[in-house]
Amino acid sequence: MKPKVYIETSFLSYLASKPSRNQITAGRQSSSRKWWDNERQKYELMVSAAGAKEIQRGDPDMAERRWSYLKEAQLFPITDRMLEIARLLVVPGAIPERASEDAIHVAAAAVEQCEFLLTWNFKHIANVRIRREVERILLRHGYSKTTICTPDALV
């Protein structure tokens, strides 16, 4: 059985976007494409209904490009348990209230027992200080640690 990787929307945004002139953005786009082309086959790709809804926002053409990458992913619904865990993650020192949608991604990955959560969201998900507290909360509630990482780290 392949390990599960939760595909968070920031990863899909970099993967589907048109090439950028910004060096940092271009580097993330390149890393995302390399991971998709060379690594995705090693994992069971997972996305929540919350993620599917999120990628449909904005420009319709870009939304369709993002959605096209999810043909290989297993789409799963958001459960009451996921929402409960997400609420527990929205506390001082962990995920801020204004980023409660990001808490749903983390909770969904944990409840679905994804070994990895693939993201470029350094502000509210892959942030080292936030991640440390999130991991404590998840462990306290019986969830083994889902490793939050970027495509560069999951090679």
N, C-alpha and C positions, 0 to 999 in steps of 0.2 A: 504494500500500500504506500502510495506517495504521501509525503508530508503536505499538509494543507497550508496554503498561503492566502491570506486575506488581501485582496487588491483594493487599496484605499483610493479615493478619487483623485488626490493630487498626483499620484503615479500615472493614472490614466490621462490626466490633463497634459502632463509632460510628454507622454507617449504619443498622443494624438495631435499635439499642436504643431503648427508650421515652424520651420527652423527659425531660431531667434538669433539676433546679432549680439545680444547680451551674453557675455562669456559664461556666467554662472548658469543661466537658463539653458544655453546651448549645451553645456556640459551635462546637465541633468537630463536633457532630451536625449543626448547620445547614450548616456548610461541606461536610461529607460529602454531605449530601442535595443541596445546590446543584450540587456537582461531578457527582454521579450523574445528576441531572436534565438538566444543561446541557452537560456536557463528555464524558461517557463514549462518546458516539457517534463521537467523533473518534479513538478508540483501539481497538486490538485488545486486549481484556481477557484477561489471563493469570493463572492460579493454579496452583500446584504441588499435587501430591498431599499434600505436607506441610501446606500451607495448608488444603486441603479436610479433612484429618483434624483439624487444630486447631480449625476452626470448629464441629466437631461436639461439642466438649466443653461441659460445663456444662448449663444448663437446656435441656431438649429443645425447648421452644417457641422460645427464642431461637436455638438452633442451626438450627432449620428456617427461621427468618426470615433468618439470615445466609446459609444455603445457597440460599435463593430468589433472592438477588441474583446468584448465580453461573451462572444459566442461560445468560447471554450470554457467559460466559468460556470460554476454551480451557483445559481441564485437562490438565496434562502430568505424567508420572511423574518421580520423583527418580532421577537416574542416579548411577552411581559417580563420574563426573567432578564432579557437583554436590557430592557428599559429600566428595570430596577437596578441592575449593576451600573448602567450609565449614570443614573442619579447619584449613586454612591461615589462615582469618580469625579463628580462636579463639586469639589470642595477646595478651600484654600490650600495651596501647595500642590494640587493636582490640576485637573482640567478646569479652566475658568468657566463661569456660567455662560458667558457670551459664546463659548465654543462647545455648547452642549451637543451639537451634531457630531463633533469629533469624538465625544465620549461614547456615542452610540457605536461608532466604528470599532473602538477598542473593546467595548463590551461584547459586541457581536462576534468579534474574532475570538475572544476568550470563551464565550459560551459555546461556540461552534468548535472549540478545541483546535483552532488554527495554530500551528507552530510558529508562524510568522505573520506579521502585519507589514505589508510593503507600502511605504509612504515617502513623500517628500515634504510632509508637513512638519517642519521643525518648530513652528510656533506653539502648537498645542498637542502634538502627538510624539514626535521624535525628539522632543526637547529633553535633555538629560535630567534636569531637575524634576520635570513633570513625570517623565517616564519612571523615575525611581519611586515616587509616591504612588503612581498608578499600579506598579507592580506590587507594592505592599498591600494596597487595597484589594487587588485581585487575589493575592495569596490568602489574605485574611478571610475571604469569602469562598475559599475552596477551589480557586481556579489556578491551574498551573500556569506558569508564566508564558505568555505569548511574546515572542521576541519581536520588538518593534525595530524595523530596520529600513534602510534605503536599498535600492537595487545594487549599489556598489558593495554593500556589506553581504548581500545574499548571492554570492558567486562561488 
